[in-house]
């Protein structure tokens, strides 16, 4: 004796958020029923375990049916559905991701190979495999769709997946990282959170990509501006020209003197640090070095500063004066490129300078 | 007379990929009406084609306009092979034939394929130009309005109620034609869908003709059913109540729901549509309807004798404690007839009314439930009409010459006659709340009809009736309105059955029975103590598998016992809840190969006018046995406890009556009636037992065997609904008057497989009862977020689709109400409440439930409410504010207050608006406050003041730079309810009847999530298609929605399933009760939309 068929269809879909979350988290129906029972939902409503099982199965089926729609949310808006608001809400949840998980795949190719490693990632992060797969597929789906589109990346993601601003930005960061294959997995970068990277990605997208100058090109927000990268080579003069380097150093030191406890370390390290930053700039024409951008930043700049125990305020002070002083150098003609470069470097380093 | 039908194909969207190579589709459209077909150009390589075709014009007879649907087929062009069908849309153009209803059909229709379901959408415009005055036509009945609603529709008033109309048409079922062996399942399904669409059209036209003949202009309570008789054919039949309706001008009575005082009704006769010849003689109508049925009684009885036919002795449910009395009461009937003054009603062939609620004063007295069943053997329907000029030409049963085999008409006639005579036996001249149904298993068919015997106020009938009516003393003696209908219609001295009468507890002047059963809704004027509740009696009876006559005899032998036992159960459960009347009683008996299922549902109430029910007393058969005695005592205690608990639960605190207060101290003839288990006794004994009355005032249950003990246990197992829930199967819950606007309509289907081959009746009963109880529990659980709420119009349908399967399908609506005022009936209709509601909405508590960013929200911290937004496109329908309820919100008490249509101007706007709202929501939650932000208020302000500006900040509305465009789409939020009204919402226009039939078939059942997944998505698709059609008519809600048929056939081994669903309802435009009548622009929505669409293309 068994219930062979059991459906409940409302004119507007009834969705239990708790069950939805369990579904997203990859629980099986039976596990979900257990969790719900422990949650005490039965006592509230004088229901039996059968009722709960039936409800959970029904909800799971609804989610599975909605999933198709959630994969191409653009269609959502046109469905003859009373559930648009509900679907919007569920959409946000569906496309939400675990920072721990995204941190693992950030910058990696969204290929079959990576997908195979998901069980390792699942074990490492404690996110269920099912949930990992969903998140991975979401990344891949978004990546595929926006790949071919013109226009601003964040806007495209928002339009096509109806995501919130915040979520759209995060996805843009993921797409950007994936496209440029930034290295994020090295041990030295482990201390950085996804939000750190997302912020940096935002800076890079807004300032260094083709889209920063021309907003109608394909891939405008995904590829770095090649011309700009070429121009960055010119900055080398700041470290190759000895006079310029000394002049720059004295200007910065004059400005900093007496304003920070770490002045001595700053003065001592100036040339090293300056070489580090300018070298990063000069090398960005190589794809390989673009990938190492973050690791270079950490190795060449953040780590030395940290070992000298600069405070965040010190860092801010130093970088501000370091950037501004270059304008006073009369023989230095690449002010625009310098600003475009340092603007991003400054904010990235501020964001990344923490424990 | 001809009319011109014009159709224009605008665009398609989200078409499926038909060409694997390019991942695109080369779509074109065929538009077919009758035998004329037009084609659009092929729109190459697009999933969102823009055809923007010319106007295709069809010049056709209006007869065809009524019968035929407009058939739109979307195909994929293929140069080398046959074009592949993507899917179809059938558009019923009937609503366009009524001048008052929709003027244009325009909108996005889901493209439906019987194998793949919905595959994209198509934007279509349809208009009709009729050349001549509609009333002159003979063959067509354009202009007659149809309503599924079983009361006088709001915004109309009944000038005259003419009476019963019925019709049926028969055809061969395409599924069983020889050609079905060689054609594809798709072709077969489509043939069936099309045929049924044609047959319903024809049926409606014929009914319309009858209505015109009677001088009416509308059919109310239109009930259309299909009988899928398999080999022997397909029957589409319909019944309804012909009326003359006058539109209530909105200015004069904006808030009344058209219930006219009876006195004003005759005066309004002048406004009737010209009723031609038959006007002066009521008799003519009766005759006329006889003419329509060509089967003469002699002839039919002759036919009957050739075939096998069993008429089941029918019980009359009078609601008397004695249960049923067997059918033939010729003696008292005659005396009654003599005494009873003839009224016009009696001269009609069938004085039946499919209405379940009436204008005040219409219903004078109610006698009780009358029902009749008959078992028939199906015969192959001979269909000679094929090969006619119209190849699809249907066989109209009524037009066939007398040498045809016996007709369904004759069968129904027989049953109706029986019902009529039952009503007469109860001293009544009319039957209200009348309905008919069938249950078919192989070649056996059970025909059932039931209704409530009643005496009606003749002033609603023809003028001629008035004089006759006034000679009847009963009508001169106006009963107090709140109790009049309870007073017995039959003569006290010549009661048709033994009954216990008392003086009415309300007026103390007339006699009332101790219990009253009816099939109608509780009259609005009735005084009720406490609240009502759903009462169900469930019963399974095994029967041996058999064929032909043996089978039919077996079934007909079982039927009376089932009816009796269901009645007993109902009575016991009623007493257990301390109530004394049942409304909306619906008894369904379904036949399967090896069992019969009986399900009786009703809403129990305590009518103040009726005496308090006595308790239930348990009596043992062997009084000496001590252990038995003890056992009985415990049961008795449990029963008494339950009664006491129920009294509290349903707030039944009848005012204590002081005997002295009675005008004439009549000794209460409260008699003991015994209830016996019926299955061990023959019907002969039954009638004898009816006479055995004792002197106790309690109801006695005698325990004589273990079965009886089981029965009492099952009596006590019905769990009351959890706190905060009420349920009923009538339109609204007696005792709840302050509905708030939250509604959730749902359909639920459960199929149970009995694995145990040798089940007993008792075991089956338990399984069936548990199945129903668990379903109810599931609903309560699912809808817990709506508490306090009431499940209204719970409509259970049971079936035995296969040998070991029991299928239960339920459609109902959950409505929220205000708990605080729940106990008092407001003096007036809650009009003022609307304004407070309005105020509430002006502030727009923008409290959404889900915290998007955080994965784990605390239910307690969630707030909920109404979200509103106004998109730029809402300019189109200024008065229809956009209110969208976010369902699934825990603790949601205040839900969207009305249906409204949302026109989303562009995709971009639409989603950014939502983002806006959701962000706000997140903000609100973060602050842990219910207060809305400044932004919200400005949004709310812009909505409430109907400013026609976009609430979006400039930045958001920047145009989409993406290459894809989603512009020009409009989506309407369409509310659905099985009730005839929406709380807090006023219906301003009826757009026509929605009657849709769909077949869905799959050969990949597993991939679609098994039967559950298959049916779930099918029902969701049906909802979507209903909503799309309503929206295309310019409507924003469906009332009186019902699912008439849900036939599921599955073969999991072959990975196949097929399902047929038939739904119907009334498409309406409605506005919030507080809103002003929309301006003329309202009617032009469709046009505005289409011009918008034109602009977009």
HADDOCK unambig.tbl for C-alpha pairs under 7 A between the chains (distance, minus, plus):
assign (segid A and resid 1 and name CA) (segid B and resid 753 and name CA) 5.40 0.50 0.50
assign (segid A and resid 1 and name CA) (segid B and resid 754 and name CA) 4.64 0.50 0.50
assign (segid A and resid 1 and name CA) (segid B and resid 755 and name CA) 4.66 0.50 0.50
assign (segid A and resid 1 and name CA) (segid B and resid 756 and name CA) 6.83 0.50 0.50
assign (segid A and resid 2 and name CA) (segid B and resid 752 and name CA) 5.82 0.50 0.50
assign (segid A and resid 2 and name CA) (segid B and resid 753 and name CA) 5.35 0.50 0.50
assign (segid A and resid 2 and name CA) (segid B and resid 754 and name CA) 6.92 0.50 0.50
assign (segid A and resid 3 and name CA) (segid B and resid 751 and name CA) 5.92 0.50 0.50
assign (segid A and resid 3 and name CA) (segid B and resid 752 and name CA) 4.46 0.50 0.50
assign (segid A and resid 3 and name CA) (segid B and resid 753 and name CA) 6.17 0.50 0.50
assign (segid A and resid 4 and name CA) (segid B and resid 751 and name CA) 5.33 0.50 0.50
assign (segid A and resid 4 and name CA) (segid B and resid 752 and name CA) 5.38 0.50 0.50
assign (segid A and resid 4 and name CA) (segid B and resid 753 and name CA) 6.04 0.50 0.50
assign (segid A and resid 5 and name CA) (segid B and resid 750 and name CA) 5.24 0.50 0.50
assign (segid A and resid 5 and name CA) (segid B and resid 751 and name CA) 4.88 0.50 0.50
assign (segid A and resid 5 and name CA) (segid B and resid 1011 and name CA) 6.24 0.50 0.50
assign (segid A and resid 5 and name CA) (segid B and resid 1012 and name CA) 5.09 0.50 0.50
assign (segid A and resid 6 and name CA) (segid B and resid 749 and name CA) 5.81 0.50 0.50
assign (segid A and resid 6 and name CA) (segid B and resid 750 and name CA) 4.41 0.50 0.50
assign (segid A and resid 6 and name CA) (segid B and resid 751 and name CA) 6.56 0.50 0.50
assign (segid A and resid 6 and name CA) (segid B and resid 1012 and name CA) 5.93 0.50 0.50
assign (segid A and resid 7 and name CA) (segid B and resid 748 and name CA) 5.40 0.50 0.50
assign (segid A and resid 7 and name CA) (segid B and resid 749 and name CA) 5.38 0.50 0.50
assign (segid A and resid 7 and name CA) (segid B and resid 750 and name CA) 6.46 0.50 0.50
assign (segid A and resid 7 and name CA) (segid B and resid 1012 and name CA) 5.97 0.50 0.50
assign (segid A and resid 7 and name CA) (segid B and resid 1016 and name CA) 5.84 0.50 0.50
assign (segid A and resid 8 and name CA) (segid B and resid 746 and name CA) 6.91 0.50 0.50
assign (segid A and resid 8 and name CA) (segid B and resid 747 and name CA) 5.86 0.50 0.50
assign (segid A and resid 8 and name CA) (segid B and resid 748 and name CA) 4.19 0.50 0.50
assign (segid A and resid 8 and name CA) (segid B and resid 749 and name CA) 6.64 0.50 0.50
assign (segid A and resid 9 and name CA) (segid B and resid 746 and name CA) 5.48 0.50 0.50
assign (segid A and resid 9 and name CA) (segid B and resid 747 and name CA) 5.31 0.50 0.50
assign (segid A and resid 9 and name CA) (segid B and resid 748 and name CA) 6.11 0.50 0.50
assign (segid A and resid 9 and name CA) (segid B and resid 1016 and name CA) 6.59 0.50 0.50
assign (segid A and resid 9 and name CA) (segid B and resid 1019 and name CA) 6.89 0.50 0.50
assign (segid A and resid 9 and name CA) (segid B and resid 1020 and name CA) 6.53 0.50 0.50
assign (segid A and resid 10 and name CA) (segid B and resid 744 and name CA) 6.70 0.50 0.50
assign (segid A and resid 10 and name CA) (segid B and resid 745 and name CA) 5.66 0.50 0.50
assign (segid A and resid 10 and name CA) (segid B and resid 746 and name CA) 3.99 0.50 0.50
assign (segid A and resid 10 and name CA) (segid B and resid 747 and name CA) 6.31 0.50 0.50
assign (segid A and resid 11 and name CA) (segid B and resid 744 and name CA) 6.64 0.50 0.50
assign (segid A and resid 11 and name CA) (segid B and resid 745 and name CA) 5.49 0.50 0.50
assign (segid A and resid 11 and name CA) (segid B and resid 746 and name CA) 5.92 0.50 0.50
assign (segid A and resid 11 and name CA) (segid B and resid 976 and name CA) 6.72 0.50 0.50
assign (segid A and resid 11 and name CA) (segid B and resid 1023 and name CA) 6.80 0.50 0.50
assign (segid A and resid 12 and name CA) (segid B and resid 744 and name CA) 6.88 0.50 0.50
assign (segid A and resid 12 and name CA) (segid B and resid 887 and name CA) 6.86 0.50 0.50
assign (segid A and resid 13 and name CA) (segid B and resid 887 and name CA) 6.78 0.50 0.50
assign (segid A and resid 14 and name CA) (segid B and resid 887 and name CA) 5.65 0.50 0.50
assign (segid A and resid 14 and name CA) (segid B and resid 888 and name CA) 4.52 0.50 0.50
assign (segid A and resid 15 and name CA) (segid B and resid 887 and name CA) 6.99 0.50 0.50
assign (segid A and resid 15 and name CA) (segid B and resid 888 and name CA) 4.50 0.50 0.50
assign (segid A and resid 16 and name CA) (segid B and resid 888 and name CA) 5.67 0.50 0.50
assign (segid A and resid 45 and name CA) (segid B and resid 722 and name CA) 6.90 0.50 0.50
assign (segid A and resid 45 and name CA) (segid B and resid 781 and name CA) 6.35 0.50 0.50
assign (segid A and resid 46 and name CA) (segid B and resid 722 and name CA) 6.61 0.50 0.50
assign (segid A and resid 47 and name CA) (segid B and resid 777 and name CA) 6.73 0.50 0.50
assign (segid A and resid 47 and name CA) (segid B and resid 781 and name CA) 6.72 0.50 0.50
assign (segid A and resid 51 and name CA) (segid B and resid 777 and name CA) 6.89 0.50 0.50
assign (segid A and resid 51 and name CA) (segid B and resid 778 and name CA) 5.37 0.50 0.50
assign (segid A and resid 61 and name CA) (segid B and resid 1013 and name CA) 6.75 0.50 0.50
assign (segid A and resid 77 and name CA) (segid B and resid 907 and name CA) 6.81 0.50 0.50
assign (segid A and resid 78 and name CA) (segid B and resid 969 and name CA) 6.93 0.50 0.50
assign (segid A and resid 78 and name CA) (segid B and resid 971 and name CA) 6.67 0.50 0.50
assign (segid A and resid 80 and name CA) (segid B and resid 971 and name CA) 6.59 0.50 0.50
assign (segid A and resid 80 and name CA) (segid B and resid 1024 and name CA) 5.43 0.50 0.50
assign (segid A and resid 80 and name CA) (segid B and resid 1027 and name CA) 6.95 0.50 0.50
assign (segid A and resid 80 and name CA) (segid B and resid 1028 and name CA) 6.21 0.50 0.50
assign (segid A and resid 81 and name CA) (segid B and resid 1024 and name CA) 6.25 0.50 0.50
assign (segid A and resid 82 and name CA) (segid B and resid 973 and name CA) 5.53 0.50 0.50
assign (segid A and resid 85 and name CA) (segid B and resid 886 and name CA) 6.29 0.50 0.50
assign (segid A and resid 86 and name CA) (segid B and resid 886 and name CA) 5.94 0.50 0.50
assign (segid A and resid 86 and name CA) (segid B and resid 887 and name CA) 6.96 0.50 0.50
assign (segid A and resid 92 and name CA) (segid B and resid 852 and name CA) 6.14 0.50 0.50
assign (segid A and resid 93 and name CA) (segid B and resid 852 and name CA) 6.14 0.50 0.50
assign (segid A and resid 149 and name CA) (segid B and resid 962 and name CA) 6.97 0.50 0.50
assign (segid A and resid 150 and name CA) (segid B and resid 962 and name CA) 6.47 0.50 0.50
assign (segid A and resid 151 and name CA) (segid B and resid 961 and name CA) 6.25 0.50 0.50
assign (segid A and resid 151 and name CA) (segid B and resid 962 and name CA) 6.52 0.50 0.50
assign (segid A and resid 159 and name CA) (segid B and resid 908 and name CA) 6.45 0.50 0.50
assign (segid A and resid 162 and name CA) (segid B and resid 911 and name CA) 5.88 0.50 0.50
assign (segid A and resid 164 and name CA) (segid B and resid 915 and name CA) 5.65 0.50 0.50
